């Protein structure tokens, strides 16, 4: 009897450990943390050049990109002010979320990657079984999309390269995958790529967001979550396309990965081009603020960290941010009519 009893105890202990790991890493849960105090836009405009580090990064980080700021000359002071204002816009919580949860993500090398945060507070949380999610830039990780489908949302996922042609059109319940990219402009764009090794050509199709929503029958629908992770062009996508539409007026939450790509050039021109790029970065974030979007969460990407040293600033060049819309304009009730694959094939390749 003793060995059987011991066996039961060991089995019970192992099951308890597995349950704990599942709860810790698989089930979305509130994230703890005290939000920073809000600053008005006027205060940010008057914000002087900071004398300290702009972000709270580990002090033992070895920057991968170290830029010679002596080339910036008289423009350096203005660039540092712009950089500090940019990080205020990226990291200053102006709308704390009481119930912030993680959706999706996979553990790799002991770190979580691909997860996105979602706010479940009243008035901004997606309504289960009647919500709409647009997810751009999935790579090959559907974990966020699958989690939102399980939550009860109709999810439309987008990305495109030659390998995406092999992916299932319906990878998970309530998730539909389409092969085209988000355009950084107002027109439909075709881009051709030739592979000399295989002697083959691949055609990329780019569409503006409002054009995509029109084709899918969502031209007047509310978007519960708009996720954009496109590895750099997000600034142009907003300024040259999305800001010229009314889509954001109907979007509850915006989950985005921000890339400060200008600093990832080892031959960075620290003169006027850098100043213009920093101005564009801050312009886009202030444009979101002007449209009622308030920052509710931010964190550096520590799975693929790219640390930069610019003057006395050391920071990560990639951040995950979540905004919630306080000026939501409610439109028609979302209608998720099931469309045939033939329809998706047509809009993927039609011009």
C-alpha positions as CSV (number, residue, x, y, z in Angstrom):
1,X,0.0,0.0,0.0
2,X,2.8,2.4,0.8
3,X,4.3,2.4,-2.8
4,X,0.8,3.0,-4.2
5,X,0.2,5.9,-1.8
6,X,3.6,7.4,-2.7
7,X,2.8,7.1,-6.4
8,X,-0.4,8.9,-6.0
9,X,1.3,11.8,-4.1
10,X,4.0,12.1,-6.9
11,X,1.3,12.1,-9.6
12,X,-0.7,14.8,-7.6
13,X,2.4,16.9,-7.2
14,X,3.3,16.7,-11.0
15,X,-0.3,17.6,-11.9
16,X,-0.2,20.6,-9.5
17,X,3.0,21.9,-11.1
18,X,1.6,21.5,-14.6
19,X,-1.6,23.4,-13.6
20,X,0.5,26.2,-12.1
21,X,2.6,26.5,-15.3
22,X,-0.6,26.6,-17.4
23,X,-2.1,29.3,-15.3
24,X,1.1,31.3,-15.3
25,X,1.9,31.3,-19.0
26,X,-1.3,30.3,-20.9
27,X,-4.2,32.1,-19.3
28,X,-4.5,35.9,-19.7
29,X,-4.2,37.6,-16.4
30,X,-4.2,41.2,-15.1
31,X,-0.8,42.8,-15.2
32,X,0.3,44.6,-12.0
33,X,2.0,47.9,-11.9
34,X,1.4,51.5,-10.9
35,X,0.8,53.8,-13.9
36,X,2.8,57.0,-14.2
37,X,1.1,60.3,-13.7
38,X,-0.5,62.0,-16.8
39,X,1.0,65.1,-18.4
40,X,-0.9,67.6,-20.4
41,X,0.1,68.3,-24.0
42,X,1.2,71.8,-23.0
43,X,3.5,70.4,-20.3
44,X,5.1,68.1,-22.9
45,X,5.6,71.0,-25.3
46,X,7.5,72.8,-22.6
47,X,9.4,69.8,-21.4
48,X,13.1,70.7,-21.3
49,X,16.0,68.5,-22.3
50,X,16.2,65.7,-19.9
51,X,19.4,65.3,-17.8
52,X,18.7,61.6,-17.2
53,X,18.1,58.5,-19.2
54,X,14.9,58.6,-21.3
55,X,13.9,55.1,-20.4
56,X,14.4,52.7,-17.6
57,X,16.7,50.2,-19.3
58,X,19.1,47.8,-17.6
59,X,22.3,49.6,-16.8
60,X,24.6,46.7,-18.0
61,X,23.2,46.8,-21.6
62,X,25.8,46.9,-24.3
63,X,24.4,49.0,-27.1
64,X,24.4,47.4,-30.5
65,X,24.2,50.7,-32.4
66,X,26.4,53.5,-31.1
67,X,26.1,56.7,-33.0
68,X,28.7,59.5,-33.3
69,X,26.7,62.5,-32.2
70,X,29.6,64.9,-32.9
71,X,28.4,64.9,-36.5
72,X,25.1,66.4,-35.4
73,X,26.6,69.7,-34.6
74,X,24.2,72.5,-33.6
75,X,21.2,70.2,-34.3
76,X,22.1,67.8,-31.5
77,X,20.3,69.8,-28.8
78,X,17.1,69.9,-30.8
79,X,17.3,66.2,-31.5
80,X,17.7,65.3,-27.8
81,X,14.6,67.5,-27.0
82,X,12.7,65.7,-29.8
83,X,13.9,62.3,-28.5
84,X,12.8,63.1,-24.9
85,X,9.4,64.3,-26.1
86,X,9.0,61.1,-28.2
87,X,9.7,58.9,-25.2
88,X,7.2,60.8,-23.1
89,X,4.6,60.2,-25.7
90,X,5.6,56.5,-25.9
91,X,5.8,55.8,-22.2
92,X,3.6,58.2,-20.3
93,X,0.4,56.4,-19.3
94,X,-2.5,58.8,-19.8
95,X,-5.4,56.3,-19.4
96,X,-4.6,53.6,-16.9
97,X,-6.3,50.2,-17.5
98,X,-7.6,48.4,-14.4
99,X,-7.8,45.0,-16.1
100,X,-5.0,44.6,-18.5
101,X,-4.6,41.0,-19.9
102,X,-2.2,39.2,-22.1
103,X,-3.5,37.5,-25.3
104,X,-1.4,35.0,-27.2
105,X,2.4,34.7,-27.1
106,X,4.8,31.7,-27.1
107,X,7.7,30.8,-24.9
108,X,11.0,30.6,-26.6
109,X,14.4,30.5,-25.0
110,X,12.7,31.3,-21.7
111,X,11.1,34.5,-23.0
112,X,7.6,35.3,-24.2
113,X,7.2,36.5,-27.7
114,X,4.2,37.5,-29.9
115,X,1.9,38.3,-27.0
116,X,-0.3,41.5,-27.1
117,X,-2.0,43.3,-24.3
118,X,-5.7,43.9,-24.2
119,X,-7.7,46.2,-21.9
120,X,-10.9,44.7,-20.5
121,X,-12.2,47.8,-18.7
122,X,-15.9,48.8,-19.3
123,X,-16.6,50.9,-22.5
124,X,-13.4,49.8,-24.3
125,X,-13.4,46.0,-23.8
126,X,-14.4,43.9,-26.9
127,X,-17.9,42.5,-26.6
128,X,-17.5,38.7,-26.6
129,X,-19.2,37.0,-29.6
130,X,-19.8,40.3,-31.5
131,X,-16.4,41.9,-31.8
132,X,-14.1,42.5,-34.8
133,X,-10.3,42.3,-34.8
134,X,-7.9,43.4,-37.6
135,X,-4.4,41.9,-37.2
136,X,-1.6,43.1,-39.5
137,X,1.8,41.6,-39.5
138,X,1.4,38.1,-38.0
139,X,4.6,36.7,-39.3
140,X,3.9,33.0,-38.6
141,X,2.6,33.4,-35.1
142,X,-1.2,33.2,-34.9
143,X,-1.3,33.0,-31.1
144,X,-2.8,36.4,-30.5
145,X,-5.3,35.9,-33.4
146,X,-6.3,32.5,-32.1
147,X,-6.7,33.9,-28.5
148,X,-9.0,36.7,-29.8
149,X,-11.0,34.1,-31.8
150,X,-11.4,32.0,-28.7
151,X,-12.5,35.2,-26.9
152,X,-15.4,35.3,-29.4
153,X,-14.1,37.9,-31.9
154,X,-14.2,37.6,-35.7
155,X,-10.5,38.0,-36.6
156,X,-9.0,39.0,-39.9
157,X,-5.2,38.4,-40.1
158,X,-2.9,39.8,-42.8
159,X,0.6,39.2,-44.0
160,X,2.4,38.2,-47.2
161,X,5.5,36.6,-48.5
162,X,6.2,33.6,-50.6
163,X,5.8,31.2,-47.7
164,X,2.5,32.6,-46.5
165,X,0.9,31.0,-49.6
166,X,1.3,27.7,-47.8
167,X,-0.8,28.8,-44.7
168,X,-4.3,27.7,-44.1
169,X,-7.0,30.2,-45.0
170,X,-8.9,29.3,-41.8
171,X,-6.1,28.5,-39.3
172,X,-8.2,28.7,-36.2
173,X,-11.9,29.1,-35.3
174,X,-13.2,32.6,-36.2
175,X,-9.8,33.5,-37.7
176,X,-9.5,34.3,-41.4
177,X,-6.1,34.8,-43.0
178,X,-5.6,36.9,-46.1
179,X,-2.4,37.5,-48.1
180,X,-1.7,41.1,-48.6
181,X,0.0,44.0,-46.7
182,X,-1.1,47.3,-45.3
183,X,-0.3,50.2,-47.6
184,X,1.6,53.3,-46.6
185,X,-0.5,55.5,-48.9
186,X,-3.9,56.0,-50.3
187,X,-3.7,53.7,-53.3
188,X,-3.4,50.0,-54.0
189,X,0.3,49.1,-54.7
190,X,2.0,46.2,-56.4
191,X,5.6,45.3,-55.6
192,X,7.6,42.7,-57.4
193,X,10.4,40.7,-55.9
194,X,12.8,38.5,-58.0
195,X,14.7,35.6,-56.4
196,X,17.7,34.8,-58.6
197,X,18.4,31.6,-56.8
198,X,15.0,30.1,-57.7
199,X,14.5,32.3,-60.8
200,X,11.1,33.1,-59.6
201,X,9.1,36.3,-59.0
202,X,6.8,37.1,-56.2
203,X,4.1,39.8,-56.3
204,X,3.2,41.7,-53.1
205,X,-0.1,43.4,-52.9
206,X,-0.6,46.5,-50.6
207,X,-4.0,47.9,-49.7
208,X,-5.0,50.9,-47.6
209,X,-6.9,50.0,-44.4
210,X,-10.2,51.6,-45.4
211,X,-10.1,49.9,-48.8
212,X,-9.6,46.5,-47.0
213,X,-12.5,47.2,-44.7
214,X,-14.7,48.2,-47.6
215,X,-13.9,45.0,-49.5
216,X,-14.7,42.9,-46.4
217,X,-18.0,44.6,-45.8
218,X,-16.8,46.6,-42.7
219,X,-16.8,50.1,-44.1
220,X,-19.0,51.4,-41.3
221,X,-18.3,48.8,-38.6
222,X,-16.5,49.4,-35.3
223,X,-13.1,47.7,-34.9
224,X,-12.7,46.4,-31.4
225,X,-8.9,45.8,-31.7
226,X,-6.6,47.1,-34.5
227,X,-3.2,45.3,-34.2
228,X,-0.3,46.6,-36.3
229,X,3.1,45.0,-36.2
230,X,4.7,45.7,-39.6
231,X,8.4,46.1,-38.6
232,X,8.9,49.8,-39.4
233,X,6.5,51.4,-41.9
234,X,3.9,52.0,-39.2
235,X,4.8,55.7,-39.2
236,X,4.0,56.3,-42.9
237,X,1.0,54.0,-42.7
238,X,-0.6,56.3,-40.1
239,X,0.5,59.7,-41.5
240,X,0.0,59.0,-45.2
241,X,-3.0,56.7,-45.1
242,X,-5.0,55.9,-41.9
243,X,-5.0,59.5,-40.6
244,X,-6.8,60.5,-43.9
245,X,-9.7,58.2,-43.1
246,X,-12.3,57.9,-40.3
247,X,-11.3,54.3,-39.3
248,X,-9.7,55.4,-36.0
249,X,-12.9,57.1,-35.0
250,X,-14.5,53.7,-35.0
251,X,-11.6,51.8,-33.3
252,X,-11.7,50.9,-29.6
253,X,-8.1,49.7,-29.0
254,X,-4.9,50.1,-31.0
255,X,-2.1,47.6,-30.3
256,X,1.1,48.5,-32.1
257,X,4.8,47.6,-32.1
258,X,6.7,50.8,-32.5
259,X,10.1,50.7,-34.3
260,X,12.6,53.5,-34.1
261,X,14.2,52.2,-37.3
262,X,16.2,55.4,-38.0
263,X,18.6,54.4,-35.2
264,X,19.2,50.9,-36.6
265,X,21.3,52.3,-39.4
266,X,25.0,52.0,-38.5
267,X,25.7,54.8,-40.9
268,X,23.1,57.1,-39.5
269,X,23.1,60.7,-40.8
270,X,22.9,62.6,-37.6
271,X,22.1,65.9,-39.4
272,X,18.8,67.2,-40.8
273,X,17.4,63.8,-41.9
274,X,17.4,62.5,-38.3
275,X,15.7,65.7,-37.0
276,X,13.0,65.3,-39.7
277,X,12.4,61.6,-38.8
278,X,12.1,62.3,-35.1
279,X,9.6,65.1,-35.9
280,X,7.6,62.5,-37.9
281,X,7.7,60.0,-35.0
282,X,6.3,62.6,-32.6
283,X,3.8,63.9,-35.1
284,X,2.2,60.5,-35.5
285,X,2.0,59.9,-31.7
286,X,0.5,63.4,-31.2
287,X,-1.9,62.7,-34.1
288,X,-3.2,59.6,-32.2
289,X,-3.6,61.7,-29.1
290,X,-5.5,64.4,-31.0
291,X,-7.9,61.7,-32.2
292,X,-8.7,60.6,-28.6
293,X,-6.2,57.7,-28.2
294,X,-4.6,57.5,-24.8
295,X,-1.7,55.3,-23.9
296,X,-2.6,52.6,-21.4
297,X,0.4,50.2,-21.7
298,X,4.0,50.2,-23.0
299,X,7.0,47.8,-22.7
300,X,10.2,47.4,-24.6
301,X,10.6,44.3,-26.8
302,X,13.0,42.2,-24.8
303,X,12.7,39.1,-27.1
304,X,14.6,40.8,-30.0
305,X,16.3,43.7,-28.2
306,X,18.2,46.2,-30.3
307,X,19.8,48.7,-27.9
308,X,20.9,52.1,-29.2
309,X,23.3,54.7,-27.7
310,X,22.7,58.2,-28.9
311,X,24.6,61.0,-27.0
312,X,23.9,60.2,-23.3
313,X,20.7,58.2,-24.1
314,X,20.6,54.4,-24.1
315,X,17.3,52.8,-25.2
316,X,15.6,49.9,-27.0
317,X,14.6,50.7,-30.6
318,X,11.4,48.6,-30.4
319,X,8.4,49.0,-28.1
320,X,5.0,47.4,-27.6
321,X,2.3,50.0,-26.9
322,X,-1.5,49.8,-26.4
323,X,-3.9,52.8,-26.8
324,X,-7.6,53.0,-26.0
325,X,-10.0,55.4,-27.7
326,X,-11.8,57.9,-25.5
327,X,-13.6,59.5,-28.4
328,X,-15.2,56.4,-29.9
329,X,-17.8,57.0,-32.6
330,X,-20.2,54.1,-32.6
331,X,-21.3,53.0,-36.1
332,X,-23.2,50.1,-37.5
333,X,-23.3,46.8,-35.6
334,X,-20.6,44.6,-36.8
335,X,-21.9,42.0,-39.3
336,X,-19.6,39.1,-39.8
337,X,-21.2,37.3,-42.7
338,X,-19.2,34.3,-43.8
339,X,-17.6,34.8,-47.2
340,X,-16.5,32.1,-49.6
341,X,-12.8,31.5,-50.2
342,X,-13.4,32.5,-53.9
343,X,-14.1,36.1,-52.7
344,X,-10.8,36.2,-50.7
345,X,-8.9,34.9,-53.7
346,X,-10.3,37.7,-55.8
347,X,-9.4,40.5,-53.4
348,X,-5.9,39.1,-52.8
349,X,-4.9,39.4,-56.4
350,X,-7.3,41.9,-58.0
351,X,-6.2,45.5,-58.7
